[in-house]
Amino acid sequence: MINRMRGNSKAASTTPYRLSFKEMGEFRRDQMKKIDDLIMRFGRVAHVSMLGIPIYFISDPEIIREILIRHSTELQKDRFTKHMFKRFLGEGLVTAEGETWQQQRKLIQPIFHAAHLHEFVAVFVDQAQAMCRRWRVGDTIQLESEMMALTLRIICRTMFGADIDGLVDKMGELLKVLIAEAQAQLNFGLPIPNWAPLPTYRRQNRAIQGLHELLLTLIHKRQAQLAHGEATPSDLLTMLLTAQYEDGRAMSDTQVLDECMTIFFAGHETTAVGLTWAWVELLQHPDILARLQDEIQRVLDNRAICYADLSQLPYLNQVIKEVLRLHPPVAAFSRVVLEAFDVNEYHFAPGNTLVFSINTLHHQAEFYPNPACFDPDRFGAGRAVPDRYTYMPFGAGSRICVGNAFAMLEMQIVLATMLQSLQLSLVPDQTFVPLQLITLRPRNGVKVQVH
């Protein structure tokens, strides 16, 4: 539990607390716990130095709002994030900066508008049902792996339609290597030059090249279909290829590839982690599970869920929102200060790294009484809606996740479909400790048994 500590004067805030080698080791082993510890000691704007790098760990919603709204143009992605992700995302929406990012955001945001999303519900249902049919009574399932495979199949089908048939497994293998190597590089803790002849870079580069070749084949095939006036599916690839900038230009092949890689990478892992944590909480809280099952049965009566049903399933929405509060898949994000600015008593200088700790923010008792408790009624009718800057599972400000509505819809549809089809239980003697890698996963995975 994090208490409200407004803390330090401007003078004090310019002198960071220097982390010892022992503390840096603690940070490397468990980032979220160490950030919580530092914020408990130094307040919601905790100023520290790590290997000479000045860092602010921030979990004050007022400070976060001021920085992300009023000073967004004075920030950029941190050096380590750009170094690691630009290798395979290029100038996609996650890694682009400045005018390039603004141009791409304006072009891509309408693609994820709610008006388009209902077209994908059938894909979510079909893929979830197919997974459930493969599971047999008595099977022991490694849940996080299955959720990752499911959301990968979903993003492949929503992006490439039927063109992806026969390629999903190959893409999954390549993406698994890419992510594993990215996590290894993240664990190392320091950016290593891309030219360094490291085995991790060689393995990752082969995976990136393989994915690029597969994606470019699909992109060129679709471009040819569009050029010849052939019928094409209303999937994300068609939307990307037909989107136009204000001057009427379409994206270049390289930009389309970068955006495909970005959606492909970012569009499945966070959702899979959210679904995994949802099952962890539901199976540990049978009363909440039963209430959710009753709502789904009452509304759907054994038929497949459709988009129009969601307005009649408020508890489903509450459960997912509470899962994302308790276990935000992206537990923190960072920015580097480009130009100096002040917010309240704090002075942020060029080169300072600002780490916005969503996980810490979501566990503050002032905003969420008994914050470690899984309580979907926090988001029920009649309850105060959390402020945008006390509830940030998809980030906030101008760079809030463009696919947040897509992800929420996918989690709702998949979870409802699974609850209709399966009865699961947790394999005994498991503990579910969060581990911050690229996303906040259960450290040792999750095993469930099918009944």
N, C-alpha and C positions, 0 to 999 in steps of 0.2 A: 504494500500500500504506500502510495506517495502522498505526503502531506504538502499543503500549499506553502511554499517558501518563496517570497518575493526577493529576499536576499540582497544582493551586493550593490554597493555604490559604483558609480562609473570608475572612480579611482581604483577600487578594489578589483573591478572586472578586467582592468588592463593587465593585471598580474595573474597569469594562469597558474593553476596548481599543476606541478610537473609530475606526471605519472612515473613511478618507478618501474624497473624491468619486471618485477614481480607483478605489478598491477597491469602492465601491458600484456603479460602472459595470461592473466585472468581475463582481460578484455578479449584476447584472441580465442580463449576457450569458450567463453560465454558472453557475447557482446551485450545482449539485452540485460542480463543480470548486472554486469558491470556498469552499464549506463544508468540503470535504476539506482545502484549504490552511489554513483557520483552525484546524481540529482538529489538523492536524499541528503548527501553531505553538503552540497554547495548551492542548492536551490534549483528552481526550474530553468534557469539559464546558467548551466555549470560550465565554467571556463577552465579548460585544462590545456596542457601541452603534452603531446605525444611525439617523441623523437624530434623535438624542436618545432613541431607543427602546431600552431594554435587552433584549438577546436572548441566550439560551443555546443554542448548537448542541450537541446531546447525542448521543453514540454509545457511551456506556458501558452495557452491558446491565444491570449491577447498579443503576445510577442510574435507568435507564428503568423497571426492574421496580418499584423502590421508589416512584417517582413515580406510575406508572399504577395500581398496586395499592393503595398506602396513602394516596395523596393525590388520587385521582380526583375527589372531591367538591370539592376546592379549585381545580379547573381548569375552564375552558370553552374552546370553540373560539375561535381568534384573531379579532380584529375584521375583518381583511381577508377571511378565508374566509367569515365570516358575511355580511359586506356583499355579497360577490360572489355567493355561492350561494343565499342566502335570496331573492334576486330571482326565482329560478325554481324553487327547491325548497321554498319556504315553510317549514312546520314538519315536513318529512319527517325520516326517521330520521338523515340525515347532518347536518342543521343544527339540529335540536331540542336543547334543553338541559333539565336538571333533571328535574322530575316528568313533564313532557310526554314527554321522551325515554325515561325509564324505563317509562312506560306503553306507549309505542309499541314499544319494544324487546321487552317481554314479550309483546305481542300478535303481533308480526310474526316473531319468531325461530322459532316452531314451523312457520311456512310454509316455511322453508328447511331443515327437518329432512331428514336423509338418507332417511327413509322416503318422502318425496314426490319426491325427485329422480329416481328411476329412471323416473318417468312422462314425463320430458322428454327422455330419451335419443333416442327416435325422432325428435323434432323436430330435435335437434342433427344426427343422421345425415342426415335428409332434406334439410335446408337446405345442409349441407356438400356432399352429393352433387350437388344441383342447381347449386351454384356450380361445382363441378369439371366438370360436363357443359357449362357455358357456355364454358369455356376451351378453346382450340384449340391444336394443336401449332403452334409458331412464334410464338404470341402473346407479347408483352411485357406483363407485368402490373405495375401499381403496387400492390404487395402490401399496404401498410398501408391503402390506400383500400378494397381488396377485403375485407380482414379486418374493417374497420369496418362495411362494408355487410352482411357476413355476420352479425356478432354483433348488429347492429341488427335484421335479419330474425328472428334467433333470439329475441331478447328480446321482440319484438313478438308472435311466435307463441306463446311460452310464457306471455306475460301475457294476451293477448286471444284466443287460439285462432283459429278461422277468421273471426271477426268483423273481423279486421284486413285481410283480403284487399282489395286495391285502395287501401289507405291507407298502406302501408309507404313508398312512394316520397315521398309528400307529407310524412310524418312525418320521413323522413330529411333532406329538404331543410330543414325547419324546425329540426331538431336541429343540422344542420351550421352554420346561421347562429348559433344560440344558443351553440354551443361556440366558434366562431371569434371571436365578440364577447367571450366570457368570457376567451379566451386573450389577446385584445388588451388587455382591462382588466387582466389579470394582468401582462402585459409592462410596462404603465405603471408598476406598482410601488406606487402609492398609492391608497387608496380615495377615490373621488370621490362626493359626495352624489348619491343617487338622483334628486333633483329637478333636477340639472343638465341643461340641454337639449342633451346631447351626441348626435351622430349614432349612436355605438355603442349608447347606451341605447335610442334610437328603433328601431334595427334589431332589437335584442334583444327589446324589448317586443313588437314585431309578431310575432316568432317565438314568444315565450311565449304570447301570446294565441291564435295559431293552434293551437299544441299543446294548450292548455287546452280550446279548443272541440272539437277532435277527440276528446280523451280523455274529456271530460264526456259527449259523445254516446255513446261506448262504455259508459261507466259507467252512464248512465241506461237504456240499452237492456238491459244485463245485470241491473240492479236490477228492471226490469219483468219480465224472464223469471223471476227468482227469486221475485218476489211472486206470479206466476201459476202457480208450480209447474212451469214448463217445464223440460225437460232443458237443462242448461248444461254446458259443458266444464269439466274439472277443471284449470283454468289458474290463474295467479296472481291474476287479477282476481276470479274466483269465491272464491278463498281469502281475499282481502282483504275482500270484501263480506260474507262469512259469518263472519269472525272476530268474536269478542265479548270485550269487556272483562270483568273479574271481576263487574261489576254487571249483566251481560247486555246492555249497550248495544253497538251496532255503531258503526263509525266514521262521522263526518259525511261528506257529499259532499266538503267542502273537504279533510278529512284524507285521504280515499281518493285524491283528485287529487294531493295533495302526495306521498303514498307512491308513486303511479304515476309521477309525474315523477322521483322519486328513483331508483326501480328502472330506469326508462327511461334516465335519464342515466348513472347509475353502473354499470348492469348490462351495458353493452356496450363502453365505451371501454377500460377496463383489460384486459378479456379480449382485445380486438382487438390491443392493444399487446403483450400477452404472447405471442400467437400469431405476431405479426410478428417479435419477437425470437427466438422458437423457430426459425423458418425461417432467420433470419440465422445463428444458431449452427450449426444442422444442416448448412446448405449450405457452411459454412466448415470443417466437421469431417466429412469423408466417412466416416471409420471409425465414428464415432458414429452417423451417419445409417444406414449399412449394418447396424449391429448392431440398431438400432431397427426397421428394415424387416424384418429376419430374424425378430425376435420377433413382430411383427404378422402376418407371413405364416404363421409356425408355429402361432400360436394361432387366427387367424381363417380362414385358407385361403380368402381371397377373399370370404367372406360379410361382411355388415354387422356391425359391432361392437354388442354389447349390454352392459347394465350388469354382468351376471355375468362377462363376460370380463375386467374390469379387474383382478381378483385374480390373473389369469394373465399380466398385462402389467406386471411391476414396473419394467422399464427405461423404459417410457413415463412412468410416474409420476416416476422419478428424473430424466428429461430435463426435465420441466416444472418440477419443484422447483428444479433447477439454473438453468434459465432465469430463474425468479423471484428467485433469489438474485443472479445476475449483473446482471439488469436489472429491479429491482422497479418495476412500472408506477407505483405511488405511491411516489416516492423519499424523501419526507419528509412529516411532518405536524406541525401546530403546536397549541399550547395557550397560553392566557393564565392567569396565576396570579390567583386571586381573593382567597385568604387566604394569609398568609405561612406557610412551613414550611421545615424543614431536612432535608436528606438528606446523611448523612455530613458532610463539611466544607463543604457548599454551602448557602447561604441564598438562598431564592427568595422575592422580595418581591412584593406585589400589583402588578399591571401588567407584570411581567416576561413576555416571550414565550419559550416553550420550543419549540425546533425539534428534533424527534426525527429524525435523519438515518438512515433505513433503508439508503439506498445506501451510506453510509460504513460502517455497521455490517456490512453484508454483504461488505465488501471488506477486512476486518481479518484479517491473516495469523495472528493468534493463534487465531482460530476457524476460518479457512478457508485452510490453507496454499496458497501460490501462488494468491491470490484472483482474479487476472485471468484465470485459466485456466478454460475451460468443461469441467467434469469431473462428469458425472452420477453417477459412482461415489461421490462424496461422500455420496450418499444411499442407497447400496447396502446389502444385507443384511450384517450384521456390523459396519457402521460405527456409531459413536456418533450417536444422534439429536441434532441441534442443539437447544440450549436455546431455549425459546420466545422468549427475549429476545435471542438472537443471530440468529434467523431470523424476520423479521417482514414478509413480503410483503403480508399483509392487515392490518397493524397488530397491536395487542396490547391487553391490558387489557379493561375492560368494554365499550369501544367498538370492539372488533375487528370487521372487516367481517362483517355478518350473512350476506352471500351468498358467503362464501369457498368453501364446499363446492360450491355451484352453479357458481362460476367454474372451480374445479379440474376438475370433471366435464366442463364444456363444453370446456375446452382439451384434455383427454384424448380425448374423443370426436371432436372436430373434427380434431385433428392426426392421429389414427389413420386417420380416413376419408380425409383428404387424401393421406396416405402410401400408402394402398391404390390411389388413383386417379391420382396425378400423379407425374411426374418433373420437377423444377424445377432451374434453375441460376441463379446470380446473374449479372446483367448486369455485364460487366467494368468496372473503374475506378470502383468505388463505395467510399466510406468510411462507416462506421456509427458516427457520434459521437452519444452521447445528448444530447438537448435536453429540459430540464425545462420543460414547459408545465403543463397540467392533469395530464398524465401524462408519463412519461419515454420519449419517442419517439426514433427515429432522426432526426437533424437534417434530413437531405435525403431522407427516405423510403427505400424499398427497391424496386428493380426486379428482377423475376425473369422468366426465359423458360421457356415450357412446352415440354417435349420429349415 
